[in-house]
Every structure is written in structure tokens, then in C-alpha cells.
Amino acid sequence: MVKKIVAAMAVAAVAFSVSAQNARIDAMGGCNIVPDISRVLINPADINSFTDQIQVTGTPTAFGPAFGFKSVGKFSFGAMANQVTGAGSSVLRSSFCQDASTFINTIIAPGTIPASFPIYPHLLFGFDLDAVEIGLDIFFEMTRYSRIEENAPTSVEYKGSMYNIGSALSANINLGSLTLTPFFRIAAPRISGLNELPDPDIDAESEAGVAIYPGAECRLDMNNLTFVAGGYYSFEKYQFKRDTISLDENMESFLDAYAGMTADILNGLLFVTQYNFSLGLDKTIRVSDDSTYTYTDLFHTFRFGVEKPVDGVWIFDEIVPRAGILYSMYELNRFHGEDNDGDTTTNINNPNGSTQVLLTCGLGLKKGIASIDVQANIGSWNGVLTGPSVVKGTLTLEFGKTSSSTTRSNETSAPSPVYSTEESDTTTTTNDSNKSYLDY
């Protein structure tokens, strides 16, 4: 229980970070309401707006996201790979991976299953019907272990697996200056395992496992101004079983909302402002005594970003200086426990929370079909200004009709991800939590 409380408190550091995106968006303080290829991570329909290009992002210690899309007439297809976050998945936001790994390694064999999935590519498909753009994302995450020990006259087998399979469907509905984007994602996180050493064998499996993410966004274009607002709900439920014995039931839900504005001012200067709200609820029901434990966290994030393309500088077709600022506030952390009679056993409230200010900057260079963007943190202000820290680079190759100028000012898309927020490379705060809260 103490570990759960500490983890819930430490998650404040995670929510301040920007989910895995490219160097351009991170350099602008993570203002991801800006039309950008990275928004395909949660809105597959945006594949129709960013066709015939390849983009790869990396840091000195991490890889991703990466995209590769191709169009044939009105049909588009491609693949993407996102970073595996602190939740152990590129999709899931809950503690499923950590809890599944601990469970399997306890009853099968120590160290057999890691607490995270490797990076698996997603397959994407898009169809452009002019007034409506449709996108489909299909993904499958898996890690497994198997070993057979030949010890005459018998052999012993150990095997375990952890996987998450699902898909996402979205649409961009164009109504003149207004664009509506509904999206829905569903996944099935599951486990299985077998240990033949004891007599009888020990089996491990999922009693239940489901993850759903419905949401919607609206985007209104008015001359040089664009207003964006949206929200989504995340719900993940999982429960494990050893032979015929069910373990605790885990349910984690997240409510996220965001609103912002982009403005094209001062002869091509793009200014972006964005607010994000995130409420996370972790609920555990103990099978042994029907007691219930809940952990609640609330976060606010304010972001500001600017970029200014400059044509024909030195050997480059275009250079784009960028800067941004992110201010995050962790407002509430609450732990609450009740036994099966409804009596409160523990109630801890930490309303003071904490804040963080993060300054970012970056530069984009374009030559022909190639663009290189870099991003760095100027410093993180936690009482003292420090930095610089963290460098991220993004390489983009555009082979088709989409150009940097059109995708930065005219395209329409739905919210950028993140399914889960990690200990991002855009923050200097240490993450000791096994939780992952999505933070736009």
C-alpha cells in the first residue's frame, strides 16, 4: 500500500512532461494542437494529410516516434512506431505491464518477462473522401519467454507471454471552416503463463483485460486564427488468475480535456497557446476482502510556443527558429480506502502539489525534400534555473505533395498523443512512478 501511495505522488513529475513527439513540437513547449505528422499517433485519419513522407525522431538515449506513409490516389497506407513509455507500452496508460511482469515472474520464473513491450510498428490505412477523411490503426504489442529444461527422466517447461492487441478508428469531418474529429481506440491487454515444475502445473492467465479510449475534437478556422478544443476518456481494466484463483481487480481511468489557439501573425510568425487538464483515477478491488482503494491525481498544464520560417538563408531553402514555455501544476493527490462494510480505513490528501516551468527552443533546417529539426531545453525552473539539457533531433523526407508550409498552417487534424506519458526527455524531473498519465 505504501508503495502505491508513493507512486501516485511521484506521478506528478510524469504529467509535466511532453509525450513522445518530434523535435518541432517539443521545441514549442509541446503545443501539439499544431497540425503535424505526430498527431497521427492518436488520429489515424491524419495519414491522409501527411502522405508520401518519412519522419524519424531520436535522442541520445531513445528512438521514436517514426512514420512512413505512402498514398495511391485517395488511399493511403503506412507504418509508425512510437516510444515505449514509462507505462511499458506505446498504447496503454495503466500499470498493466508492471503488474503483469511481477505476477508472471513470481509464479513462472524470475526475470522471464520484462516490464515493458519492445517497440512494435503500427499499421495504418487512410481513405480520403474529400468531405470526410477516415483512418484506421492496427497494432499488436507482445513479449514472451519460453524455456525447456531436459532433466532425465523428465523435462520441465517454463513459458509466459504478455500482449496487447487492438485498433483505432477516426475521421476528420470537414464542414467548411469547422472540422469535427471523433476517434475511438480499443485494446485487449492479456497474459498467459505455465510452470510445469510443481505437481500439479501452475497456470497464469488473464481473468479480464480491456482498454477503451473514446474522444472528439473540434477545430474552427477564422482567417489567421484557429481555435481547437477536445477531450477524451481512457479506461483500462485488468485482472489476473492463478489456476482457478482470481487476483485483485484493477481499473484505471483518465479524463483529459484541452483547448488552445494558433495565430499566424507578424508576417508568418506562428503563435500557439494551449491549456490541458488531466484527471487520473486508479481503483483496486481486493478479492480477498472486497476492500476498495482509490488514488486520484489532478494536473493542469499551460503551454506557449512560437516559430518563424525564414526563406533562403545560406544554403537552406528555409530555416525556422522556435521557442516555447511549459508551466505545469500538480494540484491534488488523494488516497482513499474502504473495507467491505464501507468504513474508511485511510484517507490521505495532499492538496499543495507542485509546479514546474520548462523553457524550450529549437531550429528547423530545410533543403529540398529533407528537413532537420533539433530541440533543446534551455532549463528547468524548480527554484533555480538550470540547463541546457536534452537534445532531440527529427529527420523528415517529403516525397509527395505535402510541404512544410502547408502542413504547418493549413491542414486539419485531431489531438496528438500520447497514450501514455513517460519520463520525457523534455523534463529534468525524476520519475519514480510506475504510473502513466496522458498529458496534452
N, C-alpha and C positions, 0 to 999 in steps of 0.2 A: 504494500500500500504506500509506504514512504517513497519508494522508487517512482510510483505513478505520480505522486504529488510533485516531486522534484522535476520529473519530466514535463509535466503540464506547465509548471512555472518557467522552465527553461525554454519552452517553445516560443516565447516572446521574441527571442533573437531570430528565430527562423522566419517569422511572419514579416520582419522588417526587410528581408532580402527580396530581390527580384528573381522571379522564376527564370529557368534556363531559357535565354533568348539570344539574339545576336548582339554584336558589338554596337550596332547603330542604336537600338532601343535602349540598351543598358547605359550608353553614354548620355542619353537624355533622361536620366533618372528613372528609367523603367516605364516611361509613359507609353504603354502598349495599346492605347486606343488609336495610335497612329497606324494607318494601313501599312502592312509589312508582311513579308512572306512567313514570318514566325507565327502569325496568327492562325495559320493552318493547323497548328498543334491542337486547337480546340474547335475550330470551324473548318471542317474538311471542304466545304463549298468554296473556300477561298483558293483552292487549287485552280479554279477557272480564271482567276485574276493574275496568277503568277506562274504561267506556263513557260515551258522551254527555257528553264534555267536550273542551275545547280548552286547551292549555297552550303558552305561548311563553316562551322564556328568551333573554336577551341581556345583553351587556356593552357598555361604550363602544366596543369595537373588534371585537366578534364577535356572530354570531347563531346561535342554536340551543342545544339541540335544540328542536324544535317538534312538537306532537302534535295530532291532531284525530280523534276516534273517535265512531262512532255505532252503536247497537245496534237490531236489529229482531228481537224475540223472542230466540231463542237464537243468532242470527247477529250478528256484529259486523264492521265494516269501517272503514277509515280510512287515514290517511297520516301519515307522520312524516318529518322532515328533521333530520339531525344535522350538527354542525360537521365541516368538513373539517379533519383533524388534521395534525400535523407530518409524517405519512407521505404526505400528499397525497390521502387518501381518507377517507371516513366508515366504511369497512369494512376495508380492507387495513391490515396492520401492518408490512409489509416495506418495502424500498426500491424497490419496483417502479416507482412514479410517477417518482421522481427518476432512476432508471436509464433508464427508457423515454424520458423527456423529453430526457435528454442524448444518447441514441442517435439518436432521430428528428431532433433539431435539428442533429446533426453531419452526417448523410448527406442530409437533405432541404433544410432551410434554417434558419439560426439564428433562434431565438426563435419558431418556429412553434407549438410545443406547450408549454404551461405544465407545471410540475412538480406539479400538483395538479388534481383534478377540481373543477368547481363543485358547489354543493350541489344534489343531486337528491333529490326525495322518494321514499320507500319506500311501497309499497302493502301494507297489512296486512289479514288476514282472520282471524276467530276463530269458533269454534263451541263452545258450552257444552253439554256432555253431563252436567252435574252432577258425576258422579264423575271425569270427565276433561274437561279444557279443552284445546282444540287451537288452535294459532296458526300462521299462515303469513306470511312476509315476503318480498316480491319486490322486487328493486332493480336499477337499471341506472345506472351512472356512465359518463360519456363526455365527452371533449373532443376537438375536431377542428380541422383547418386545411386550407384549400384555396385555391389561387391560380392563375390562368391569365394568363400574360403573352403578349399579342399582339405579336409582333415579326416583321413581314412579312419574308420569305415564310413563316415558321414560327411556331408558338406553343409555349410551354413551360408545363407544368403541374407544380405542387408540391402535394402533399397528404399529410396524415398524420393518424392518429387513435390514441387511447388509450382503452380502455374496460374496464369490469369489470361483468359481469352475473352474477347469482346469486340464491339464495333461502335462506331459513332456515325450519326446521320445529321446533316444540317442543310439549311437552304438560305440563300440570300434572295429575298423577295423585293424587287425594285419597284417602288411606287412613286416615280418621279424623283423629287428631292428627298423623299423618305425611303429608307431601306430597313426592312424588318428581317431579323435573323433568328429563327428558332433553331435550337440544337438539342440533341439528346444522345447520351452515351450510356451503354450498359456493358457490364463485365461480370465474369464469374470467377472469383479467386478461390482456388481449391488446393488441397494437399492429398497425398497418399503416401503410405509407408508400410514396410514389412520387416520384421525381425524374426528370423527362424531359429535363433539360438535357444530361447527358452522352450519349454514344453508345457503348454501349447504355444504356438506362434503368437506374436503381438502384431496387431494391425493398427494402422493410423489412417484416418480419413477425415474428410470434411462433413460435418453434420449439415452445414448450410454455408452458403457463400454467395453474396450478390453485391454489386455496386452499380448505382444508377446516378446519372448526372443530367437532369433537365435544366434548361435555361433559355434565355432570349435576350436579344439586344436590338435597340433601335438607333438609327443614325440619320440625322437631319442635316442636309447641306443647305446653307444660306450664303450665297455669294462666296466670300473668302472665309466664312466661318462654318465649322462643322460641330454639331453637338451630338454627343454619344452618351447613352445610358443603357445599363443592362444589369442582369443578375442571374444567379444560378444556384441550384441546391445540389449538394452532394450527400449521398447516403451509402455507407458501406457496412455490411453486416457479415460476420463470420463466426463459426463455432466448430471446434474440433471434437473428434471422438476417438477414444482408445478402446478397441474391441467394441463392446456394447455400452461403454460408459461415456456419456457426453460431458464435455468440459464447459467452462463458463461461456456465456453468450456475450459477444462484443458488438456494439453498434456505435459507429462514429458518423456524425453528420456535420455539415458545414453550410452556412448561409453566407453568400457573398454578393455584394452589390457594388456598383461603380458608376461614376458619372464624370464627364470631362468635356473639354472643348479644345479644338485645334483652330488656329488662326493663321492665315497667310498674310503677313503684314510687312511693311517696310521693304517693298520690292523683293519679295521672295523669302523673307525670314519666316520660318515656321515656328510658332509658339504653341506649346501644349501645356495644359493644366489638367490634373486628374485627381479624383478622390476615390479611395477604396475603403470598404467596410467589410470585415470578416468576423463571423461568429462561429466558434467551434464547440461542439458538444461531444464528449466521449462518455459512453454509458456501458457499464459492465454489470451483468446479472449473474450472480454466483449460483450455480446449480445446487450446491451443497445445502444452502440455507435460504435461497431466494432473496438474499440481500442485494441491494442495488447501490452502485457507486457511480457518481457522475462528476465530470471535470469540465469546466466551462472557461473559455478564453475569448476575449474581445479585442479587436485590433482596428486602428484607424491609420490610414496612410495617405499622405498628400505628396503629389509629385508635380514638378515643373521641368520643362525641357525646351530647348531651342536648337535649331540647326539652320545654317545659311549656305546654300550651294553657291559656289563662285565658279564661273565658266572660264576655261582657257588659262590655267595657271601652270607655267613652266611646261613640262612635257605631258601634263594631265589634261584630259578633257574637262574635268570638274574636280574641285576639292570641296569638302563640306565640313567646316568646323562645327562641333556640337558641345553642349554643356547641359547639365541638369542638377537637380537637387531633390532629395527624398527625405521626407520627415515622417517618422513612424511613431505611433503612440500605442503602447500596450496598456489598456485601461483596466481590465478586470481578469482576475483568475479566481476561480471558486471550486472548491472540492466539497462534495456533499454525499453522505452515506446514510442509508436507511436499512433497517433489518426487515424481516418478513412481517412484522407487526406494524410497520410504518413509523417506528420510533427513529428519530435522528441519532445516529451514532457519532458522526463527525461533521463539522461544518466550518471550513476554513475560507475566509475571504481576504483577498489581497488586492484592495481597490487602487492602491497607489500606482502600481505598474512601473513602466519605464519608457523612455523616449530615445530616439536615435536620429541624428542628422547625417546624411551621406551626400557628399558632393562628387559629381562625376563629370568627365569630359571625354572627348574623343575626336577623331578625324577620319573623314572618308576620302578616298582617292579613286578616281575612275579613269580608265584608259581603254577605249574600245569596248569590248564585251566584258572586260574584267573590272571588278570593283573590290577594293580592300578597305575594310573599316577596322579601326582599333579603338579600344575603350580602356580607360584607367580611372581609378578612384583618386580624386585629389586628396581625400582624407575622410576620416570618420570622427565626428564630434561627439564624444562622450565626456564632456568636461574639458578635454584638451584636443586641439586639432592635430591630427597625425596624418601621415601619408608621404608620398603617394603609395598606393597599393593596388594590386590586382590588375593584370593586363589581359584583355580578351581581344581576339582577332577573328574577323569574318571575311571569307573569300566568296565572292559571288560571280558567276559566269552567266550572262544573259544571252541566249542564242536566238531568241524569238522576238516577238513584237513588244514585250514588256520592257520598258526602260525605267531607269531610276527616277526620272522626273515624274512619270505618270503614276507609278506605284506609291510615290510619297505624297501626292496631292489629290489624286482623282479616284482611286479605287475605293471600294467599299468592302468591309469585312467585319467578322464577329470577333469576340474577345479572345485575346491571346492567353496562353495558359497560365498555365500551368496547372496540371492535375495535382501536382504536389509541389511544395516549396521546400527547397533543400537548404543546406548551409551554403548559401550562394557565394560565388566568387565576387559579388559586388558588395559584400559587407565584411567588416572585420570582427564582427561579434562571434563569439564561440558558441557552437551548438552542441549541447549535451543531450538533446532530447531525441527520443525515437518517434516523435510525432511529426506530422507534416501538414501544415495549413496552407491552403492556396491563397496567395496574396496578389491581387492585381494592383 
